[in-house]
Amino acid sequence: MSTNRRVFRWILALTCLSGAVLALAEIETPLRLILTPMFLLIVPGAAVMGLLRDRDPLAALSVGAAASLVINVLLATAMLSFDAWSPRAGVATIAVLGGFIYVLRVLYRGGGSLQTEQGARSR
């Protein structure tokens, strides 16, 4: 992976993390209006894209964006249906869901390392 992509990923991760911290700590700043929705939209999509990393990049991006929107709409609908609207709870739920999908990716994919079956010949 090139250095530019790695730097971009770290900047994006820190931006999302700061949006979550601003929302959970209820810090009133104009940046909260930009960073918190960025967290809510990027984290579920990035988590789903991580599950699809060996697929076509455009297809993974499309599925990740759609999954992010679906997850956020379902969460907002559930919170409104149960009369339990809370921005802090929404951010915490998205963070837990993103972490769960990340753990699922690590368990399912084997932590990113290429594993071959014993006795299998490589070509």
N, C-alpha and C positions, 0 to 999 in steps of 0.2 A: 504494500500500500504506500502511496506516495506521501511525502511529508505534508503537503498542502491538505490532503484529505484528512489526515490524522489531526492536524491543527483545527480544521473546520469541525470535525466531530467533537473535539474537546471544547471548543467555543460554544457549540450548540448544546452540549451536555451541561456546561456551566450556566448557560442562559436559562435552560429549562429548570435546573436545580434552584437557581435564584428566584425564578417565578414561583416555584413550589414553596420556598422558604418565605417569600413575601406574603403569600396567601395564608399559609399556616400560622404565621406569626401576626397576621392582621396588621401589617405595616402599611400605612396609607402613604403612597407615593404614586406619581404619575406612571412610573415604570411598571407598577403592578398591573395596570390596564393592558399592557403589551406582553409582559413576561408570563403571566398566569395563563392566558389563553394559549400562548405558545407551548407551555408545558402540557396543557390539556389536549392539544392537538398532536403534538409530536411524539409524546411518550408511548401511547398505545400503538400508533402507526409504526414507530421504530421497533417496538417489541414484536409486532406481527411480521415486519420485514425481516427481523432476525431469524424467525422460523423458516423463512423462504429464501435464505441467502444463496442457495444453490440453484435457484430458478432464474428465469429471465429477469434482469433488473427492472425493466419497465413494468412487467407484470407484478413483481414484488412491490414496487412503488404504488401501483394502482390498488392492489389489494390492501396494502398498509394504510393508504389514505382512506379507502372505503371503510375499513375496520375501525379506524380512529373515529370517523364520523358516527358510525353505528354505535360504538361503545359509548361515546359521549351523549348521543341522543337517548339511548336506552337508560343511561344513568340519570339524566335530567328528567326523563319521563317517570322513572321509578320514584325519584325524590319528590316530584310534584304530586304523584298519585298517592303517596303515603304521607303527604303533608309534612315532609321532613327536609325542606330545602335549606341547604347550608353549603356555602362555597368551600369552607374548610373541609367538610365531609366529602365533597366531590373531589377535591384535590387529593385528599388522603386515599380515597377509593381508587382513583386512577393510578396513584403511586403504588399501592399494594397490587393492583392488577398488572401493572407493568413489571413489577418485581416478580410476580408469580409467572408471567409469561417468560421472563428472562431465565428463571430457574428451570422452567419446562424446556427451554431451548438448550440449556447446558446439559440437562439430563438426557434429552432426546438426541442431541447431536454429539454428545461426548466431549463437550468443552472446546470444540473447534479443531481438535486433532483428528487427523485422518486415521481411522481404524479399519484394518482389514481382518477378515476372518482367518483363523489359523488354517494353514494348508492351501489358502487361495493363492493362485499365481497372479502376479501383476504383469500387465502387458506393456 
